[in-house]
Amino acid sequence: KGISINICGGTVRCYNIAQEVVYSEKEINIDVPLVVRLAGTNFKEGKKILDNSGLKLISAENLDDAAKKIVEAIK
Protein backbone atom coordinates (compact mmCIF):
# COMPACT_ATOMS: atom_id res chain seq x y z
CA LYS A 1 0.00 0.00 0.00
CA GLY A 2 2.99 2.30 0.52
CA ILE A 3 6.76 2.47 0.58
CA SER A 4 8.92 3.79 3.40
CA ILE A 5 12.62 4.34 2.75
CA ASN A 6 14.83 4.72 5.83
CA ILE A 7 18.46 5.59 5.17
CA CYS A 8 20.85 5.71 8.13
CA GLY A 9 24.20 6.36 6.57
CA GLY A 10 27.34 7.37 8.36
CA THR A 11 29.60 7.72 5.35
CA VAL A 12 26.88 7.65 2.70
CA ARG A 13 26.16 11.14 1.43
CA CYS A 14 22.42 11.55 1.82
CA TYR A 15 22.17 14.03 -1.04
CA ASN A 16 23.35 11.26 -3.39
CA ILE A 17 20.66 8.94 -2.04
CA ALA A 18 18.05 11.70 -2.40
CA GLN A 19 19.06 12.34 -6.02
CA GLU A 20 18.70 8.62 -6.79
CA VAL A 21 15.31 8.41 -5.07
CA VAL A 22 14.07 11.37 -7.15
CA TYR A 23 15.51 9.86 -10.34
CA SER A 24 13.99 6.46 -9.59
CA GLU A 25 10.58 7.96 -8.80
CA LYS A 26 10.61 9.77 -12.15
CA GLU A 27 11.66 6.61 -14.03
CA ILE A 28 9.34 4.13 -12.31
CA ASN A 29 6.41 6.45 -11.56
CA ILE A 30 5.48 4.88 -8.23
CA ASP A 31 1.73 5.01 -7.66
CA VAL A 32 1.68 4.39 -3.90
CA PRO A 33 2.66 6.79 -1.10
CA LEU A 34 6.43 7.09 -0.67
CA VAL A 35 7.94 8.32 2.61
CA VAL A 36 11.68 8.95 2.78
CA ARG A 37 13.73 9.50 5.93
CA LEU A 38 17.42 10.38 5.68
CA ALA A 39 19.98 10.41 8.51
CA GLY A 40 23.72 10.76 8.10
CA THR A 41 26.24 12.83 6.19
CA ASN A 42 24.65 15.80 4.39
CA PHE A 43 21.09 14.77 5.33
CA LYS A 44 19.93 18.41 5.26
CA GLU A 45 21.02 18.76 1.64
CA GLY A 46 19.30 15.47 0.82
CA LYS A 47 16.08 16.59 2.48
CA LYS A 48 16.14 19.81 0.43
CA ILE A 49 16.46 17.76 -2.76
CA LEU A 50 13.45 15.64 -1.75
CA ASP A 51 11.38 18.62 -0.64
CA ASN A 52 12.12 20.58 -3.84
CA SER A 53 11.70 17.66 -6.26
CA GLY A 54 8.11 18.50 -7.16
CA LEU A 55 7.21 14.84 -6.66
CA LYS A 56 4.51 13.47 -4.38
CA LEU A 57 7.02 11.85 -2.04
CA ILE A 58 6.84 12.65 1.65
CA SER A 59 9.97 13.64 3.53
CA ALA A 60 10.26 12.62 7.20
CA GLU A 61 12.36 14.13 9.98
CA ASN A 62 13.04 10.94 11.95
CA LEU A 63 11.97 7.29 12.12
CA ASP A 64 8.96 7.99 14.34
CA ASP A 65 7.82 10.75 11.97
CA ALA A 66 8.29 8.42 8.98
CA ALA A 67 6.19 5.70 10.60
CA LYS A 68 3.38 8.14 11.39
CA LYS A 69 3.46 9.63 7.88
CA ILE A 70 3.34 6.30 6.03
CA VAL A 71 0.48 5.04 8.20
CA GLU A 72 -1.46 8.26 7.57
CA ALA A 73 -0.68 8.20 3.84
CA ILE A 74 -2.04 4.69 3.27
CA LYS A 75 -5.33 5.24 5.10
mmCIF file of the N, C-alpha and C atoms, coordinates in Angstrom:
data_MODEL
# 
_entry.id   MODEL 
# 
loop_
_atom_site.group_PDB 
_atom_site.id 
_atom_site.type_symbol 
_atom_site.label_atom_id 
_atom_site.label_alt_id 
_atom_site.label_comp_id 
_atom_site.label_asym_id 
_atom_site.label_entity_id 
_atom_site.label_seq_id 
_atom_site.pdbx_PDB_ins_code 
_atom_site.Cartn_x 
_atom_site.Cartn_y 
_atom_site.Cartn_z 
_atom_site.occupancy 
_atom_site.B_iso_or_equiv 
_atom_site.pdbx_formal_charge 
_atom_site.auth_seq_id 
_atom_site.auth_comp_id 
_atom_site.auth_asym_id 
_atom_site.auth_atom_id 
_atom_site.pdbx_PDB_model_num 
ATOM 1   N N  . LYS A 1 1  ? 0.809  -1.197 0.000   1.00 0.00 ? 1  LYS A N  1 
ATOM 2   C CA . LYS A 1 1  ? 0.000  0.000  0.000   1.00 0.00 ? 1  LYS A CA 1 
ATOM 3   C C  . LYS A 1 1  ? 0.847  1.254  0.000   1.00 0.00 ? 1  LYS A C  1 
ATOM 4   N N  . GLY A 1 2  ? 2.089  1.157  0.455   1.00 0.00 ? 2  GLY A N  1 
ATOM 5   C CA . GLY A 1 2  ? 2.985  2.304  0.521   1.00 0.00 ? 2  GLY A CA 1 
ATOM 6   C C  . GLY A 1 2  ? 4.417  1.845  0.664   1.00 0.00 ? 2  GLY A C  1 
ATOM 7   N N  . ILE A 1 3  ? 5.339  2.770  0.469   1.00 0.00 ? 3  ILE A N  1 
ATOM 8   C CA . ILE A 1 3  ? 6.763  2.467  0.584   1.00 0.00 ? 3  ILE A CA 1 
ATOM 9   C C  . ILE A 1 3  ? 7.385  3.464  1.549   1.00 0.00 ? 3  ILE A C  1 
ATOM 10  N N  . SER A 1 4  ? 8.180  2.942  2.469   1.00 0.00 ? 4  SER A N  1 
ATOM 11  C CA . SER A 1 4  ? 8.923  3.786  3.398   1.00 0.00 ? 4  SER A CA 1 
ATOM 12  C C  . SER A 1 4  ? 10.406 3.469  3.221   1.00 0.00 ? 4  SER A C  1 
ATOM 13  N N  . ILE A 1 5  ? 11.174 4.491  2.906   1.00 0.00 ? 5  ILE A N  1 
ATOM 14  C CA . ILE A 1 5  ? 12.624 4.339  2.750   1.00 0.00 ? 5  ILE A CA 1 
ATOM 15  C C  . ILE A 1 5  ? 13.284 4.993  3.954   1.00 0.00 ? 5  ILE A C  1 
ATOM 16  N N  . ASN A 1 6  ? 14.132 4.232  4.649   1.00 0.00 ? 6  ASN A N  1 
ATOM 17  C CA . ASN A 1 6  ? 14.826 4.722  5.834   1.00 0.00 ? 6  ASN A CA 1 
ATOM 18  C C  . ASN A 1 6  ? 16.324 4.553  5.609   1.00 0.00 ? 6  ASN A C  1 
ATOM 19  N N  . ILE A 1 7  ? 17.024 5.643  5.401   1.00 0.00 ? 7  ILE A N  1 
ATOM 20  C CA . ILE A 1 7  ? 18.465 5.592  5.168   1.00 0.00 ? 7  ILE A CA 1 
ATOM 21  C C  . ILE A 1 7  ? 19.183 6.144  6.393   1.00 0.00 ? 7  ILE A C  1 
ATOM 22  N N  . CYS A 1 8  ? 19.992 5.304  7.018   1.00 0.00 ? 8  CYS A N  1 
ATOM 23  C CA . CYS A 1 8  ? 20.852 5.707  8.132   1.00 0.00 ? 8  CYS A CA 1 
ATOM 24  C C  . CYS A 1 8  ? 22.283 5.493  7.673   1.00 0.00 ? 8  CYS A C  1 
ATOM 25  N N  . GLY A 1 9  ? 22.856 6.509  7.124   1.00 0.00 ? 9  GLY A N  1 
ATOM 26  C CA . GLY A 1 9  ? 24.199 6.363  6.568   1.00 0.00 ? 9  GLY A CA 1 
ATOM 27  C C  . GLY A 1 9  ? 25.206 7.210  7.298   1.00 0.00 ? 9  GLY A C  1 
ATOM 28  N N  . GLY A 1 10 ? 26.260 6.612  7.741   1.00 0.00 ? 10 GLY A N  1 
ATOM 29  C CA . GLY A 1 10 ? 27.337 7.370  8.364   1.00 0.00 ? 10 GLY A CA 1 
ATOM 30  C C  . GLY A 1 10 ? 28.220 8.009  7.313   1.00 0.00 ? 10 GLY A C  1 
ATOM 31  N N  . THR A 1 11 ? 28.713 7.198  6.389   1.00 0.00 ? 11 THR A N  1 
ATOM 32  C CA . THR A 1 11 ? 29.598 7.720  5.355   1.00 0.00 ? 11 THR A CA 1 
ATOM 33  C C  . THR A 1 11 ? 28.882 7.945  4.030   1.00 0.00 ? 11 THR A C  1 
ATOM 34  N N  . VAL A 1 12 ? 27.662 7.456  3.924   1.00 0.00 ? 12 VAL A N  1 
ATOM 35  C CA . VAL A 1 12 ? 26.876 7.650  2.704   1.00 0.00 ? 12 VAL A CA 1 
ATOM 36  C C  . VAL A 1 12 ? 26.405 9.099  2.668   1.00 0.00 ? 12 VAL A C  1 
ATOM 37  N N  . ARG A 1 13 ? 26.614 9.759  1.561   1.00 0.00 ? 13 ARG A N  1 
ATOM 38  C CA . ARG A 1 13 ? 26.156 11.137 1.426   1.00 0.00 ? 13 ARG A CA 1 
ATOM 39  C C  . ARG A 1 13 ? 24.673 11.122 1.075   1.00 0.00 ? 13 ARG A C  1 
ATOM 40  N N  . CYS A 1 14 ? 23.867 11.621 1.969   1.00 0.00 ? 14 CYS A N  1 
ATOM 41  C CA . CYS A 1 14 ? 22.421 11.549 1.815   1.00 0.00 ? 14 CYS A CA 1 
ATOM 42  C C  . CYS A 1 14 ? 21.914 12.306 0.592   1.00 0.00 ? 14 CYS A C  1 
ATOM 43  N N  . TYR A 1 15 ? 22.630 13.330 0.161   1.00 0.00 ? 15 TYR A N  1 
ATOM 44  C CA . TYR A 1 15 ? 22.167 14.030 -1.036  1.00 0.00 ? 15 TYR A CA 1 
ATOM 45  C C  . TYR A 1 15 ? 22.294 13.138 -2.267  1.00 0.00 ? 15 TYR A C  1 
ATOM 46  N N  . ASN A 1 16 ? 23.259 12.226 -2.289  1.00 0.00 ? 16 ASN A N  1 
ATOM 47  C CA . ASN A 1 16 ? 23.347 11.263 -3.394  1.00 0.00 ? 16 ASN A CA 1 
ATOM 48  C C  . ASN A 1 16 ? 22.163 10.298 -3.366  1.00 0.00 ? 16 ASN A C  1 
ATOM 49  N N  . ILE A 1 17 ? 21.815 9.833  -2.183  1.00 0.00 ? 17 ILE A N  1 
ATOM 50  C CA . ILE A 1 17 ? 20.665 8.943  -2.039  1.00 0.00 ? 17 ILE A CA 1 
ATOM 51  C C  . ILE A 1 17 ? 19.399 9.673  -2.471  1.00 0.00 ? 17 ILE A C  1 
ATOM 52  N N  . ALA A 1 18 ? 19.239 10.909 -2.043  1.00 0.00 ? 18 ALA A N  1 
ATOM 53  C CA . ALA A 1 18 ? 18.052 11.697 -2.399  1.00 0.00 ? 18 ALA A CA 1 
ATOM 54  C C  . ALA A 1 18 ? 17.953 11.878 -3.910  1.00 0.00 ? 18 ALA A C  1 
ATOM 55  N N  . GLN A 1 19 ? 19.065 12.174 -4.558  1.00 0.00 ? 19 GLN A N  1 
ATOM 56  C CA . GLN A 1 19 ? 19.062 12.338 -6.017  1.00 0.00 ? 19 GLN A CA 1 
ATOM 57  C C  . GLN A 1 19 ? 18.617 11.045 -6.700  1.00 0.00 ? 19 GLN A C  1 
ATOM 58  N N  . GLU A 1 20 ? 19.072 9.915  -6.203  1.00 0.00 ? 20 GLU A N  1 
ATOM 59  C CA . GLU A 1 20 ? 18.699 8.622  -6.794  1.00 0.00 ? 20 GLU A CA 1 
ATOM 60  C C  . GLU A 1 20 ? 17.235 8.287  -6.535  1.00 0.00 ? 20 GLU A C  1 
ATOM 61  N N  . VAL A 1 21 ? 16.721 8.639  -5.361  1.00 0.00 ? 21 VAL A N  1 
ATOM 62  C CA . VAL A 1 21 ? 15.309 8.410  -5.068  1.00 0.00 ? 21 VAL A CA 1 
ATOM 63  C C  . VAL A 1 21 ? 14.453 9.229  -6.031  1.00 0.00 ? 21 VAL A C  1 
ATOM 64  N N  . VAL A 1 22 ? 14.816 10.498 -6.228  1.00 0.00 ? 22 VAL A N  1 
ATOM 65  C CA . VAL A 1 22 ? 14.073 11.368 -7.148  1.00 0.00 ? 22 VAL A CA 1 
ATOM 66  C C  . VAL A 1 22 ? 14.157 10.815 -8.570  1.00 0.00 ? 22 VAL A C  1 
ATOM 67  N N  . TYR A 1 23 ? 15.343 10.430 -8.993  1.00 0.00 ? 23 TYR A N  1 
ATOM 68  C CA . TYR A 1 23 ? 15.515 9.865  -10.338 1.00 0.00 ? 23 TYR A CA 1 
ATOM 69  C C  . TYR A 1 23 ? 14.674 8.599  -10.507 1.00 0.00 ? 23 TYR A C  1 
ATOM 70  N N  . SER A 1 24 ? 14.727 7.723  -9.515  1.00 0.00 ? 24 SER A N  1 
ATOM 71  C CA . SER A 1 24 ? 13.986 6.463  -9.590  1.00 0.00 ? 24 SER A CA 1 
ATOM 72  C C  . SER A 1 24 ? 12.480 6.700  -9.628  1.00 0.00 ? 24 SER A C  1 
ATOM 73  N N  . GLU A 1 25 ? 12.016 7.639  -8.810  1.00 0.00 ? 25 GLU A N  1 
ATOM 74  C CA . GLU A 1 25 ? 10.582 7.955  -8.797  1.00 0.00 ? 25 GLU A CA 1 
ATOM 75  C C  . GLU A 1 25 ? 10.135 8.449  -10.170 1.00 0.00 ? 25 GLU A C  1 
ATOM 76  N N  . LYS A 1 26 ? 10.950 9.251  -10.816 1.00 0.00 ? 26 LYS A N  1 
ATOM 77  C CA . LYS A 1 26 ? 10.606 9.767  -12.148 1.00 0.00 ? 26 LYS A CA 1 
ATOM 78  C C  . LYS A 1 26 ? 10.621 8.650  -13.191 1.00 0.00 ? 26 LYS A C  1 
ATOM 79  N N  . GLU A 1 27 ? 11.545 7.716  -13.068 1.00 0.00 ? 27 GLU A N  1 
ATOM 80  C CA . GLU A 1 27 ? 11.659 6.613  -14.029 1.00 0.00 ? 27 GLU A CA 1 
ATOM 81  C C  . GLU A 1 27 ? 10.569 5.563  -13.851 1.00 0.00 ? 27 GLU A C  1 
ATOM 82  N N  . ILE A 1 28 ? 10.273 5.221  -12.606 1.00 0.00 ? 28 ILE A N  1 
ATOM 83  C CA . ILE A 1 28 ? 9.344  4.130  -12.308 1.00 0.00 ? 28 ILE A CA 1 
ATOM 84  C C  . ILE A 1 28 ? 7.906  4.625  -12.196 1.00 0.00 ? 28 ILE A C  1 
ATOM 85  N N  . ASN A 1 29 ? 7.732  5.867  -11.776 1.00 0.00 ? 29 ASN A N  1 
ATOM 86  C CA . ASN A 1 29 ? 6.413  6.448  -11.557 1.00 0.00 ? 29 ASN A CA 1 
ATOM 87  C C  . ASN A 1 29 ? 5.624  5.630  -10.540 1.00 0.00 ? 29 ASN A C  1 
ATOM 88  N N  . ILE A 1 30 ? 6.092  5.629  -9.323  1.00 0.00 ? 30 ILE A N  1 
ATOM 89  C CA . ILE A 1 30 ? 5.478  4.877  -8.227  1.00 0.00 ? 30 ILE A CA 1 
ATOM 90  C C  . ILE A 1 30 ? 4.090  5.437  -7.937  1.00 0.00 ? 30 ILE A C  1 
ATOM 91  N N  . ASP A 1 31 ? 3.102  4.561  -7.849  1.00 0.00 ? 31 ASP A N  1 
ATOM 92  C CA . ASP A 1 31 ? 1.727  5.014  -7.659  1.00 0.00 ? 31 ASP A CA 1 
ATOM 93  C C  . ASP A 1 31 ? 1.180  4.742  -6.258  1.00 0.00 ? 31 ASP A C  1 
ATOM 94  N N  . VAL A 1 32 ? 2.069  4.532  -5.301  1.00 0.00 ? 32 VAL A N  1 
ATOM 95  C CA . VAL A 1 32 ? 1.681  4.391  -3.898  1.00 0.00 ? 32 VAL A CA 1 
ATOM 96  C C  . VAL A 1 32 ? 2.439  5.458  -3.102  1.00 0.00 ? 32 VAL A C  1 
ATOM 97  N N  . PRO A 1 33 ? 1.951  5.794  -1.913  1.00 0.00 ? 33 PRO A N  1 
ATOM 98  C CA . PRO A 1 33 ? 2.658  6.786  -1.098  1.00 0.00 ? 33 PRO A CA 1 
ATOM 99  C C  . PRO A 1 33 ? 4.103  6.361  -0.832  1.00 0.00 ? 33 PRO A C  1 
ATOM 100 N N  . LEU A 1 34 ? 5.002  7.327  -0.886  1.00 0.00 ? 34 LEU A N  1 
ATOM 101 C CA . LEU A 1 34 ? 6.428  7.090  -0.672  1.00 0.00 ? 34 LEU A CA 1 
ATOM 102 C C  . LEU A 1 34 ? 6.934  8.063  0.390   1.00 0.00 ? 34 LEU A C  1 
ATOM 103 N N  . VAL A 1 35 ? 7.380  7.521  1.523   1.00 0.00 ? 35 VAL A N  1 
ATOM 104 C CA . VAL A 1 35 ? 7.938  8.319  2.610   1.00 0.00 ? 35 VAL A CA 1 
ATOM 105 C C  . VAL A 1 35 ? 9.431  8.039  2.671   1.00 0.00 ? 35 VAL A C  1 
ATOM 106 N N  . VAL A 1 36 ? 10.226 9.100  2.751   1.00 0.00 ? 36 VAL A N  1 
ATOM 107 C CA . VAL A 1 36 ? 11.679 8.955  2.780   1.00 0.00 ? 36 VAL A CA 1 
ATOM 108 C C  . VAL A 1 36 ? 12.236 9.656  4.009   1.00 0.00 ? 36 VAL A C  1 
ATOM 109 N N  . ARG A 1 37 ? 13.049 8.932  4.771   1.00 0.00 ? 37 ARG A N  1 
ATOM 110 C CA . ARG A 1 37 ? 13.734 9.498  5.932   1.00 0.00 ? 37 ARG A CA 1 
ATOM 111 C C  . ARG A 1 37 ? 15.232 9.327  5.721   1.00 0.00 ? 37 ARG A C  1 
ATOM 112 N N  . LEU A 1 38 ? 15.976 10.413 5.844   1.00 0.00 ? 38 LEU A N  1 
ATOM 113 C CA . LEU A 1 38 ? 17.424 10.382 5.682   1.00 0.00 ? 38 LEU A CA 1 
ATOM 114 C C  . LEU A 1 38 ? 18.100 10.769 6.994   1.00 0.00 ? 38 LEU A C  1 
ATOM 115 N N  . ALA A 1 39 ? 19.158 10.062 7.356   1.00 0.00 ? 39 ALA A N  1 
ATOM 116 C CA . ALA A 1 39 ? 19.982 10.409 8.510   1.00 0.00 ? 39 ALA A CA 1 
ATOM 117 C C  . ALA A 1 39 ? 21.418 10.074 8.158   1.00 0.00 ? 39 ALA A C  1 
ATOM 118 N N  . GLY A 1 40 ? 22.319 10.994 8.406   1.00 0.00 ? 40 GLY A N  1 
ATOM 119 C CA . GLY A 1 40 ? 23.722 10.755 8.099   1.00 0.00 ? 40 GLY A CA 1 
ATOM 120 C C  . GLY A 1 40 ? 24.362 11.977 7.476   1.00 0.00 ? 40 GLY A C  1 
ATOM 121 N N  . THR A 1 41 ? 25.459 11.752 6.797   1.00 0.00 ? 41 THR A N  1 
ATOM 122 C CA . THR A 1 41 ? 26.241 12.830 6.191   1.00 0.00 ? 41 THR A CA 1 
ATOM 123 C C  . THR A 1 41 ? 25.403 13.593 5.169   1.00 0.00 ? 41 THR A C  1 
ATOM 124 N N  . ASN A 1 42 ? 25.354 14.904 5.314   1.00 0.00 ? 42 ASN A N  1 
ATOM 125 C CA . ASN A 1 42 ? 24.648 15.801 4.395   1.00 0.00 ? 42 ASN A CA 1 
ATOM 126 C C  . ASN A 1 42 ? 23.156 15.515 4.289   1.00 0.00 ? 42 ASN A C  1 
ATOM 127 N N  . PHE A 1 43 ? 22.523 15.080 5.388   1.00 0.00 ? 43 PHE A N  1 
ATOM 128 C CA . PHE A 1 43 ? 21.091 14.770 5.333   1.00 0.00 ? 43 PHE A CA 1 
ATOM 129 C C  . PHE A 1 43 ? 20.256 16.021 5.070   1.00 0.00 ? 43 PHE A C  1 
ATOM 130 N N  . LYS A 1 44 ? 20.703 17.188 5.513   1.00 0.00 ? 44 LYS A N  1 
ATOM 131 C CA . LYS A 1 44 ? 19.934 18.414 5.260   1.00 0.00 ? 44 LYS A CA 1 
ATOM 132 C C  . LYS A 1 44 ? 19.870 18.726 3.769   1.00 0.00 ? 44 LYS A C  1 
ATOM 133 N N  . GLU A 1 45 ? 20.990 18.543 3.082   1.00 0.00 ? 45 GLU A N  1 
ATOM 134 C CA . GLU A 1 45 ? 21.016 18.755 1.639   1.00 0.00 ? 45 GLU A CA 1 
ATOM 135 C C  . GLU A 1 45 ? 20.126 17.747 0.923   1.00 0.00 ? 45 GLU A C  1 
ATOM 136 N N  . GLY A 1 46 ? 20.152 16.506 1.393   1.00 0.00 ? 46 GLY A N  1 
ATOM 137 C CA . GLY A 1 46 ? 19.298 15.466 0.822   1.00 0.00 ? 46 GLY A CA 1 
ATOM 138 C C  . GLY A 1 46 ? 17.834 15.767 1.020   1.00 0.00 ? 46 GLY A C  1 
ATOM 139 N N  . LYS A 1 47 ? 17.471 16.240 2.195   1.00 0.00 ? 47 LYS A N  1 
ATOM 140 C CA . LYS A 1 47 ? 16.077 16.588 2.481   1.00 0.00 ? 47 LYS A CA 1 
ATOM 141 C C  . LYS A 1 47 ? 15.614 17.729 1.578   1.00 0.00 ? 47 LYS A C  1 
ATOM 142 N N  . LYS A 1 48 ? 16.486 18.701 1.331   1.00 0.00 ? 48 LYS A N  1 
ATOM 143 C CA . LYS A 1 48 ? 16.138 19.811 0.429   1.00 0.00 ? 48 LYS A CA 1 
ATOM 144 C C  . LYS A 1 48 ? 15.858 19.296 -0.980  1.00 0.00 ? 48 LYS A C  1 
ATOM 145 N N  . ILE A 1 49 ? 16.669 18.348 -1.431  1.00 0.00 ? 49 ILE A N  1 
ATOM 146 C CA . ILE A 1 49 ? 16.461 17.759 -2.764  1.00 0.00 ? 49 ILE A CA 1 
ATOM 147 C C  . ILE A 1 49 ? 15.096 17.084 -2.823  1.00 0.00 ? 49 ILE A C  1 
ATOM 148 N N  . LEU A 1 50 ? 14.754 16.319 -1.792  1.00 0.00 ? 50 LEU A N  1 
ATOM 149 C CA . LEU A 1 50 ? 13.454 15.637 -1.752  1.00 0.00 ? 50 LEU A CA 1 
ATOM 150 C C  . LEU A 1 50 ? 12.312 16.651 -1.703  1.00 0.00 ? 50 LEU A C  1 
ATOM 151 N N  . ASP A 1 51 ? 12.443 17.633 -0.823  1.00 0.00 ? 51 ASP A N  1 
ATOM 152 C CA . ASP A 1 51 ? 11.380 18.616 -0.640  1.00 0.00 ? 51 ASP A CA 1 
ATOM 153 C C  . ASP A 1 51 ? 11.155 19.482 -1.879  1.00 0.00 ? 51 ASP A C  1 
ATOM 154 N N  . ASN A 1 52 ? 12.209 19.722 -2.657  1.00 0.00 ? 52 ASN A N  1 
ATOM 155 C CA . ASN A 1 52 ? 12.117 20.581 -3.839  1.00 0.00 ? 52 ASN A CA 1 
ATOM 156 C C  . ASN A 1 52 ? 11.977 19.807 -5.142  1.00 0.00 ? 52 ASN A C  1 
ATOM 157 N N  . SER A 1 53 ? 11.743 18.503 -5.061  1.00 0.00 ? 53 SER A N  1 
ATOM 158 C CA . SER A 1 53 ? 11.699 17.663 -6.260  1.00 0.00 ? 53 SER A CA 1 
ATOM 159 C C  . SER A 1 53 ? 10.431 17.861 -7.085  1.00 0.00 ? 53 SER A C  1 
ATOM 160 N N  . GLY A 1 54 ? 9.387  18.363 -6.460  1.00 0.00 ? 54 GLY A N  1 
ATOM 161 C CA . GLY A 1 54 ? 8.115  18.500 -7.162  1.00 0.00 ? 54 GLY A CA 1 
ATOM 162 C C  . GLY A 1 54 ? 7.350  17.189 -7.260  1.00 0.00 ? 54 GLY A C  1 
ATOM 163 N N  . LEU A 1 55 ? 7.866  16.144 -6.647  1.00 0.00 ? 55 LEU A N  1 
ATOM 164 C CA . LEU A 1 55 ? 7.215  14.837 -6.664  1.00 0.00 ? 55 LEU A CA 1 
ATOM 165 C C  . LEU A 1 55 ? 6.315  14.691 -5.446  1.00 0.00 ? 55 LEU A C  1 
ATOM 166 N N  . LYS A 1 56 ? 5.466  13.687 -5.465  1.00 0.00 ? 56 LYS A N  1 
ATOM 167 C CA . LYS A 1 56 ? 4.514  13.471 -4.383  1.00 0.00 ? 56 LYS A CA 1 
ATOM 168 C C  . LYS A 1 56 ? 5.105  12.697 -3.214  1.00 0.00 ? 56 LYS A C  1 
ATOM 169 N N  . LEU A 1 57 ? 6.419  12.565 -3.161  1.00 0.00 ? 57 LEU A N  1 
ATOM 170 C CA . LEU A 1 57 ? 7.015  11.846 -2.044  1.00 0.00 ? 57 LEU A CA 1 
ATOM 171 C C  . LEU A 1 57 ? 6.933  12.681 -0.779  1.00 0.00 ? 57 LEU A C  1 
ATOM 172 N N  . ILE A 1 58 ? 6.979  12.005 0.351   1.00 0.00 ? 58 ILE A N  1 
ATOM 173 C CA . ILE A 1 58 ? 6.837  12.647 1.653   1.00 0.00 ? 58 ILE A CA 1 
ATOM 174 C C  . ILE A 1 58 ? 8.160  12.516 2.392   1.00 0.00 ? 58 ILE A C  1 
ATOM 175 N N  . SER A 1 59 ? 8.713  13.624 2.799   1.00 0.00 ? 59 SER A N  1 
ATOM 176 C CA . SER A 1 59 ? 9.968  13.639 3.527   1.00 0.00 ? 59 SER A CA 1 
ATOM 177 C C  . SER A 1 59 ? 9.685  13.583 5.028   1.00 0.00 ? 59 SER A C  1 
ATOM 178 N N  . ALA A 1 60 ? 10.449 12.765 5.757   1.00 0.00 ? 60 ALA A N  1 
ATOM 179 C CA . ALA A 1 60 ? 10.262 12.617 7.197   1.00 0.00 ? 60 ALA A CA 1 
ATOM 180 C C  . ALA A 1 60 ? 11.496 13.092 7.950   1.00 0.00 ? 60 ALA A C  1 
ATOM 181 N N  . GLU A 1 61 ? 11.283 13.598 9.153   1.00 0.00 ? 61 GLU A N  1 
ATOM 182 C CA . GLU A 1 61 ? 12.364 14.127 9.982   1.00 0.00 ? 61 GLU A CA 1 
ATOM 183 C C  . GLU A 1 61 ? 13.129 13.032 10.727  1.00 0.00 ? 61 GLU A C  1 
ATOM 184 N N  . ASN A 1 62 ? 12.412 12.012 11.192  1.00 0.00 ? 62 ASN A N  1 
ATOM 185 C CA . ASN A 1 62 ? 13.037 10.935 11.953  1.00 0.00 ? 62 ASN A CA 1 
ATOM 186 C C  . ASN A 1 62 ? 12.217 9.666  11.737  1.00 0.00 ? 62 ASN A C  1 
ATOM 187 N N  . LEU A 1 63 ? 12.639 8.566  12.338  1.00 0.00 ? 63 LEU A N  1 
ATOM 188 C CA . LEU A 1 63 ? 11.972 7.285  12.118  1.00 0.00 ? 63 LEU A CA 1 
ATOM 189 C C  . LEU A 1 63 ? 10.538 7.291  12.633  1.00 0.00 ? 63 LEU A C  1 
ATOM 190 N N  . ASP A 1 64 ? 10.311 7.898  13.789  1.00 0.00 ? 64 ASP A N  1 
ATOM 191 C CA . ASP A 1 64 ? 8.961  7.987  14.340  1.00 0.00 ? 64 ASP A CA 1 
ATOM 192 C C  . ASP A 1 64 ? 8.055  8.791  13.408  1.00 0.00 ? 64 ASP A C  1 
ATOM 193 N N  . ASP A 1 65 ? 8.561  9.909  12.910  1.00 0.00 ? 65 ASP A N  1 
ATOM 194 C CA . ASP A 1 65 ? 7.825  10.748 11.967  1.00 0.00 ? 65 ASP A CA 1 
ATOM 195 C C  . ASP A 1 65 ? 7.521  9.978  10.685  1.00 0.00 ? 65 ASP A C  1 
ATOM 196 N N  . ALA A 1 66 ? 8.488  9.217  10.194  1.00 0.00 ? 66 ALA A N  1 
ATOM 197 C CA . ALA A 1 66 ? 8.290  8.424  8.975   1.00 0.00 ? 66 ALA A CA 1 
ATOM 198 C C  . ALA A 1 66 ? 7.199  7.383  9.169   1.00 0.00 ? 66 ALA A C  1 
ATOM 199 N N  . ALA A 1 67 ? 7.204  6.721  10.320  1.00 0.00 ? 67 ALA A N  1 
ATOM 200 C CA . ALA A 1 67 ? 6.186  5.704  10.598  1.00 0.00 ? 67 ALA A CA 1 
ATOM 201 C C  . ALA A 1 67 ? 4.795  6.325  10.643  1.00 0.00 ? 67 ALA A C  1 
ATOM 202 N N  . LYS A 1 68 ? 4.666  7.456  11.301  1.00 0.00 ? 68 LYS A N  1 
ATOM 203 C CA . LYS A 1 68 ? 3.380  8.138  11.385  1.00 0.00 ? 68 LYS A CA 1 
ATOM 204 C C  . LYS A 1 68 ? 2.906  8.586  10.007  1.00 0.00 ? 68 LYS A C  1 
ATOM 205 N N  . LYS A 1 69 ? 3.832  9.117  9.200   1.00 0.00 ? 69 LYS A N  1 
ATOM 206 C CA . LYS A 1 69 ? 3.460  9.628  7.884   1.00 0.00 ? 69 LYS A CA 1 
ATOM 207 C C  . LYS A 1 69 ? 3.046  8.520  6.921   1.00 0.00 ? 69 LYS A C  1 
ATOM 208 N N  . ILE A 1 70 ? 3.718  7.376  6.955   1.00 0.00 ? 70 ILE A N  1 
ATOM 209 C CA . ILE A 1 70 ? 3.340  6.300  6.028   1.00 0.00 ? 70 ILE A CA 1 
ATOM 210 C C  . ILE A 1 70 ? 2.001  5.708  6.443   1.00 0.00 ? 70 ILE A C  1 
ATOM 211 N N  . VAL A 1 71 ? 1.763  5.558  7.734   1.00 0.00 ? 71 VAL A N  1 
ATOM 212 C CA . VAL A 1 71 ? 0.476  5.038  8.198   1.00 0.00 ? 71 VAL A CA 1 
ATOM 213 C C  . VAL A 1 71 ? -0.651 5.981  7.770   1.00 0.00 ? 71 VAL A C  1 
ATOM 214 N N  . GLU A 1 72 ? -0.449 7.273  7.957   1.00 0.00 ? 72 GLU A N  1 
ATOM 215 C CA . GLU A 1 72 ? -1.464 8.260  7.566   1.00 0.00 ? 72 GLU A CA 1 
ATOM 216 C C  . GLU A 1 72 ? -1.667 8.267  6.045   1.00 0.00 ? 72 GLU A C  1 
ATOM 217 N N  . ALA A 1 73 ? -0.597 8.125  5.305   1.00 0.00 ? 73 ALA A N  1 
ATOM 218 C CA . ALA A 1 73 ? -0.683 8.201  3.840   1.00 0.00 ? 73 ALA A CA 1 
ATOM 219 C C  . ALA A 1 73 ? -1.423 7.024  3.225   1.00 0.00 ? 73 ALA A C  1 
ATOM 220 N N  . ILE A 1 74 ? -1.387 5.862  3.871   1.00 0.00 ? 74 ILE A N  1 
ATOM 221 C CA . ILE A 1 74 ? -2.039 4.688  3.268   1.00 0.00 ? 74 ILE A CA 1 
ATOM 222 C C  . ILE A 1 74 ? -3.470 4.487  3.748   1.00 0.00 ? 74 ILE A C  1 
ATOM 223 N N  . LYS A 1 75 ? -3.934 5.356  4.622   1.00 0.00 ? 75 LYS A N  1 
ATOM 224 C CA . LYS A 1 75 ? -5.329 5.240  5.096   1.00 0.00 ? 75 LYS A CA 1 
ATOM 225 C C  . LYS A 1 75 ? -6.289 5.563  3.981   1.00 0.00 ? 75 LYS A C  1 
# 
